[in-house]
């Protein structure tokens, strides 16, 4: 019985962290990236959702906007705002 309890206590924190990432609360300051997994291939469209407005309405649907983040390796492509977030 004690052995089973020790195993459960060791596994419980891992399960809790997994549940936290499945239900990302954007109000908590997180950035959501879609797709969330898988291999990136040329032509893949990435969708970033920010927790707060990042631009004014006048910048929506204007092509070739500067990337609002830094990546390593650097991404090639075009950034297009579809909403303020």
N, C-alpha and C positions, 0 to 999 in steps of 0.2 A: 504494500500500500504506500509506504513512504517513497519507494522508488518511482512509482507512477506519479505521485504528487510532484516530485523533484523534476521529472521530465516535463510535466505540464507547465510548471513554473518557468522552465527554461524556454519552452516553445511559445508561450503566451505573448511575450514582447514582439516576436517576429510576426505573429498573426495580426497583432494590433497595428504595426507599421504598414503591413500589406493592405489592411482595410483603409487606412488613412489615405494612401495614394490612389485608391480606386475612386474615392469620392472627394476629389480636389475641390476645395472651397475657394473660389476666386476672390472672395471678400477677404480672405486671410492673407493676401499678398502674393499668391502663386501665379505663375504663367502656365497656361495650358498649351501644349504643342500637339497637333494632330498631323499625321498618324502618331500614335504613342509608342509604336514598336515596328519592327521590320527593317528591311534593308532599304536604304535610300538609293534610288537609281536616277540617272539623268531624266529630267522631266517630272520628277515627283513634286507635287504641290504640298508645301507645308503650310499649315494654318496655325498662327500664333494668336492666342487670346489673352489679353492683358487684363488685370483686375480693375484698372482705372482708365479713364480716357487718356490717350497718348497724343492725340492731334486734334486740331479743329475740324469742323465739318467741311471746310473748303478744301481740305487735302484728300478727301475720300474719292476714290476712283481716278486719281491723278497718277499716271504711270511713272516708273523709274524713281520712286521715292528712296531716300537713304534708308539703309537697314537700321532698325531701332535697337540692335544688339550686335555683339561681337561674337564670332564663332571661330573655332580652330578645328579643322582647317577652314579657311575662309570660304563662304558659300558664293557660288556664281549664280547670277540670275537677276530677276526683277522683283522688287518689293512693291506691292500694291495694297493700300489700305482699303478695306471693304466696310469698315465702321471705325468709330473713334477708339474702340478697344481692340 
